[in-house]
């Protein structure tokens, strides 16, 4: 259970990072 949660949070963090990176790239 904990492993699934940590994996999910890792994916969520990576998704947020890539989204913010794309947004900053579009802004620049």
C-alpha positions in Angstrom: 0.0 0.0 0.0 2.7 2.5 1.0 4.8 1.6 -2.1 1.8 2.3 -4.3 1.3 5.7 -2.6 4.9 6.7 -2.9 5.0 5.7 -6.5 1.9 7.7 -7.2 3.3 10.8 -5.4 6.6 10.4 -7.4 4.6 10.3 -10.7 2.6 13.3 -9.6 5.7 15.3 -8.7 7.3 14.4 -12.0 4.1 15.5 -13.8 4.0 18.8 -12.0 7.7 19.4 -12.8 7.3 18.7 -16.5 4.1 20.9 -16.6 5.9 23.8 -14.9 8.9 23.3 -17.2 6.6 23.4 -20.3 4.8 26.5 -19.0 8.1 28.3 -18.3 9.4 27.3 -21.7 6.2 28.6 -23.3 6.5 31.8 -21.3 10.1 32.3 -22.5 
